[in-house]
Amino acid sequence: MTPAIEVRDLRKTYGSGDTAVHALRGLDLTVDRGEYLAIMGASGSGKSTLLNVLGCLDVPTSGRYLLDGIDTAEFGEAQLGLLRNRKIGFVFQSFNLIPRTTALANVELPLVYAGVRRAERRLRANAALRLVGLAERAHHRPNELSGGQQQRVAIARALVTGPAIVLADEPTGNLDTRSSQEVMGILDRLHASGRTVVLITHEDDVAAHANRVVRVVDGRIVENRFTGVLA
């Protein structure tokens, strides 16, 4: 079976000469379909750069990245955007919600970009909000929601296009313990439903939800272990 994600000798360098920053240094990684992977590392280790490349938000300096068997080097920026919108859902630490719009409108946004008609957008966005337990908050704005609720809206937005892969960058970083547990419970259920989940975290208790943990140091993988958590 074709892996969900496959990278070979992945390198990412910012700048040049003496001031060049080598964020990724020949990294190899394969993520199978339906896997639950945690990527750990200190600040500046390259883990966020890796996630940005995996999410087609950034392109590697060299090396190969196959997304669902498709070589991303063959696509331009616009094509990468379409590929990203169809196959990947993002969850960010900072939520990235539009302040003056409702939860429902925020969740609909990826469908607007995809050209989905309004009636279908509304239907799918409401279904995504129900999935994260926020159907009754559909018409609330972000400033009327708790941090945990805002992150759940962000997860609903990530899911509304029906992506096979969910990438989460420090999804509990701005949340209290209870909200963190709620968010991780949702990610656990997404994995149980068959989605591939890749999350970045520096917290051991968050990483413990995953089936496999990869640790990145100075742009290289230094640890790759299975956790014993059942798939």
C-alpha positions as CSV (number, residue, x, y, z in Angstrom):
1,M,0.0,0.0,0.0
2,T,1.3,3.5,-0.9
3,P,2.3,5.4,2.3
4,A,0.4,8.6,3.2
5,I,3.6,10.4,3.5
6,E,7.1,9.6,2.3
7,V,10.2,11.9,2.4
8,R,13.7,11.0,1.3
9,D,16.9,13.0,2.0
10,L,14.8,16.0,2.8
11,R,16.7,19.2,3.2
12,K,15.6,22.8,3.9
13,T,18.0,25.7,4.0
14,Y,17.1,29.3,4.7
15,G,19.6,31.9,3.4
16,S,23.0,31.2,2.0
17,G,26.7,31.4,2.8
18,D,27.9,31.9,6.4
19,T,24.4,33.0,7.5
20,A,22.6,29.9,6.1
21,V,20.3,28.1,8.5
22,H,20.0,24.3,7.8
23,A,16.6,23.6,9.2
24,L,16.4,20.0,7.8
25,R,19.5,18.0,7.1
26,G,18.8,14.9,5.0
27,L,15.7,13.6,6.8
28,D,14.0,10.4,5.9
29,L,10.4,9.6,7.1
30,T,7.6,7.3,6.0
31,V,4.1,7.6,7.5
32,D,1.6,4.8,6.7
33,R,-2.0,5.4,6.0
34,G,-4.0,5.5,9.2
35,E,-0.9,6.0,11.4
36,Y,-0.9,8.3,14.5
37,L,2.5,10.0,14.7
38,A,3.9,12.5,17.1
39,I,7.0,14.6,16.1
40,M,8.9,16.0,19.1
41,G,11.8,18.3,19.4
42,A,13.1,21.5,21.1
43,S,12.5,24.9,19.7
44,G,14.6,25.3,16.5
45,S,15.0,21.6,16.0
46,G,13.3,21.7,12.6
47,K,10.0,20.0,13.6
48,S,7.8,22.9,12.5
49,T,9.7,23.3,9.2
50,L,9.1,19.6,8.6
51,L,5.4,19.9,9.3
52,N,5.2,22.9,6.9
53,V,6.9,20.9,4.2
54,L,4.5,17.9,4.8
55,G,1.6,20.3,4.6
56,C,2.8,21.8,1.3
57,L,3.1,25.2,3.0
58,D,6.8,25.2,2.2
59,V,8.9,23.4,-0.3
60,P,12.2,21.6,0.4
61,T,15.5,22.9,-0.9
62,S,16.3,19.3,-2.0
63,G,15.1,15.8,-1.5
64,R,11.8,14.1,-2.4
65,Y,8.4,14.4,-0.8
66,L,5.6,12.0,-1.9
67,L,2.2,12.8,-0.7
68,D,-0.1,9.9,-1.1
69,G,2.3,8.7,-3.8
70,I,2.3,12.0,-5.6
71,D,5.7,13.7,-6.1
72,T,5.0,17.3,-4.9
73,A,8.0,18.6,-6.8
74,E,6.0,18.2,-10.0
75,F,3.5,20.9,-8.9
76,G,3.5,24.7,-8.9
77,E,2.2,26.8,-6.1
78,A,-1.4,26.8,-7.3
79,Q,-1.5,23.1,-7.8
80,L,0.1,22.5,-4.4
81,G,-2.7,24.6,-2.9
82,L,-5.3,22.4,-4.5
83,L,-3.6,19.3,-3.4
84,R,-3.3,20.6,0.1
85,N,-6.9,21.7,0.3
86,R,-8.1,18.2,-0.9
87,K,-5.9,15.9,1.1
88,I,-4.7,17.8,4.3
89,G,-6.4,19.4,7.3
90,F,-4.4,21.7,9.5
91,V,-4.8,22.5,13.2
92,F,-2.6,25.3,14.5
93,Q,-1.6,26.2,18.1
94,S,-2.8,29.8,17.6
95,F,-6.3,28.6,16.2
96,N,-6.0,31.1,13.2
97,L,-9.7,31.9,13.3
98,I,-11.1,35.1,11.7
99,P,-12.3,37.2,14.6
100,R,-15.3,39.0,13.2
101,T,-17.0,35.9,11.7
102,T,-19.0,33.1,13.3
103,A,-17.7,29.6,14.1
104,L,-19.8,28.4,11.2
105,A,-18.3,30.8,8.7
106,N,-14.8,30.0,9.9
107,V,-15.4,26.3,9.4
108,E,-16.9,27.0,5.9
109,L,-13.8,28.9,4.7
110,P,-11.9,25.9,3.1
111,L,-15.0,25.1,1.2
112,V,-15.3,28.6,-0.1
113,Y,-11.8,28.3,-1.5
114,A,-12.8,25.0,-3.0
115,G,-15.7,26.5,-4.8
116,V,-18.4,24.5,-3.0
117,R,-21.9,26.0,-3.2
118,R,-23.3,27.8,-0.2
119,A,-26.0,25.3,0.7
120,E,-23.6,22.4,0.7
121,R,-21.0,24.4,2.6
122,R,-23.5,25.1,5.4
123,L,-24.5,21.5,5.6
124,R,-20.9,20.2,5.8
125,A,-19.7,22.9,8.2
126,N,-22.6,22.2,10.6
127,A,-21.8,18.5,10.4
128,A,-18.1,19.2,11.2
129,L,-19.2,21.3,14.2
130,R,-21.4,18.5,15.5
131,L,-18.4,16.2,15.2
132,V,-16.4,18.3,17.6
133,G,-19.4,18.9,19.9
134,L,-20.0,22.6,19.1
135,A,-23.2,22.5,17.0
136,E,-24.8,24.9,19.6
137,R,-22.0,27.4,19.2
138,A,-22.2,27.7,15.4
139,H,-23.2,31.4,15.5
140,H,-20.8,32.5,18.2
141,R,-17.7,34.5,17.3
142,P,-14.2,33.5,18.5
143,N,-14.2,36.1,21.3
144,E,-17.4,34.4,22.6
145,L,-15.7,31.0,22.9
146,S,-13.2,29.6,25.3
147,G,-9.7,28.6,24.1
148,G,-10.7,25.0,24.0
149,Q,-13.8,25.8,22.0
150,Q,-11.8,27.9,19.6
151,Q,-9.4,25.0,19.0
152,R,-12.4,22.6,18.4
153,V,-13.7,25.1,15.8
154,A,-10.2,25.0,14.2
155,I,-10.4,21.2,14.1
156,A,-13.8,21.3,12.5
157,R,-12.4,23.6,9.9
158,A,-9.6,21.2,9.3
159,L,-12.1,18.3,8.8
160,V,-14.7,20.0,6.7
161,T,-13.0,19.1,3.4
162,G,-12.9,15.4,4.4
163,P,-9.1,15.2,4.4
164,A,-7.3,11.8,4.9
165,I,-4.4,13.5,6.7
166,V,-4.6,15.8,9.7
167,L,-1.5,17.8,10.6
168,A,-1.6,19.4,14.1
169,D,1.1,21.9,15.2
170,E,1.2,22.0,19.0
171,P,-2.7,21.7,19.1
172,T,-2.8,21.9,23.0
173,G,-0.1,24.6,23.4
174,N,-2.4,27.4,24.4
175,L,-4.9,25.3,26.3
176,D,-5.5,24.4,29.9
177,T,-5.5,20.7,31.0
178,R,-9.2,20.0,30.6
179,S,-9.3,21.6,27.1
180,S,-6.2,19.8,26.1
181,Q,-7.8,16.5,27.1
182,E,-10.9,17.3,25.0
183,V,-8.8,18.2,22.0
184,M,-6.7,15.1,22.2
185,G,-9.8,13.0,22.6
186,I,-11.1,14.4,19.3
187,L,-7.7,13.7,17.6
188,D,-7.9,10.1,19.0
189,R,-11.3,9.6,17.5
190,L,-10.2,11.0,14.2
191,H,-7.4,8.4,14.1
192,A,-9.8,5.7,15.2
193,S,-12.0,6.6,12.2
194,G,-9.1,5.8,9.9
195,R,-7.5,9.2,9.3
196,T,-3.7,9.7,9.4
197,V,-2.8,12.1,12.2
198,V,0.6,13.7,12.5
199,L,1.1,16.1,15.4
200,I,3.9,18.2,16.7
201,T,4.3,18.5,20.4
202,H,6.9,19.0,23.1
203,E,4.7,17.4,25.8
204,D,5.2,13.8,26.6
205,D,1.6,13.2,27.7
206,V,0.4,14.5,24.4
207,A,2.9,12.4,22.4
208,A,1.7,9.3,24.4
209,H,-1.6,9.4,22.5
210,A,0.3,8.5,19.3
211,N,1.3,5.0,18.1
212,R,4.8,6.2,17.1
213,V,7.1,9.0,18.2
214,V,9.8,10.6,16.1
215,R,12.3,13.0,17.8
216,V,14.1,15.7,15.7
217,V,17.3,17.3,16.7
218,D,19.1,19.9,14.5
219,G,17.1,18.9,11.5
220,R,17.7,15.1,11.8
221,I,15.7,12.3,13.2
222,V,17.5,10.9,16.3
223,E,14.7,8.7,17.6
224,N,11.9,6.7,16.0
225,R,10.0,4.4,18.3
226,F,6.6,2.8,18.7
227,T,4.7,3.6,21.9
228,G,2.8,0.4,22.3
229,V,-0.5,2.3,22.0
230,L,-2.9,0.1,20.0
231,A,-4.0,1.4,16.6
